[in-house]
Amino acid sequence: MIVEGKVSGITKFGAFVDLEGGKTGMVHISEVAPTFVNDIKDFLTEGQTVKVKILSIGDDGKISLSIKKAQPPQNNGHNRQNRSASAPSRPRSTGYEWQPPKSTEPSSFEDMLSKFKQTSDEKISNLKRANESRRGASRRGNFTKNN
């Protein structure tokens, strides 16, 4: 059954939705969108009205909900053949996203591994420099000894 509710709380693992009749259900983070959700706040805000599908009501009265299953079938992400054409637009999450190689020539595994190692070394080097600048000169041993 699909009903409307209002998001009343957001946690790192899901969102609580107030339903009709004073009931509250929970949408697990995996049921928020048809894509991977790293931060639920990229998709939901408190007070937002959402359509949810009631998945189950436990013996203890807990109500499990799904936002992605309340969407029409063409937008739920299960149709992989037409996914790129029918995928709903969504906010981009922060972080890294895989990009295909820019060259049209296929790269060998060794080339890809070498490039990965190079970028990884660069990132580690940048992190070390940033950490050293935060620590200050006295921790690096750049102080003079009084004799």
Secondary structure, 3 states (H helix, E strand, C coil): CEEEEEEEEECCCEEEEECHHHCEEEEEHHHCCCCCCCCHHHCCCCCCEEEEEEEEECCCCCEEEECHHHCCHHHCCCCHHHHHHHCCCCCCCCCCCCCCCCCCCCCCHHHHHHHHHHHHHHHHHHHHHHHHHHHCCHHHCCCCCCC
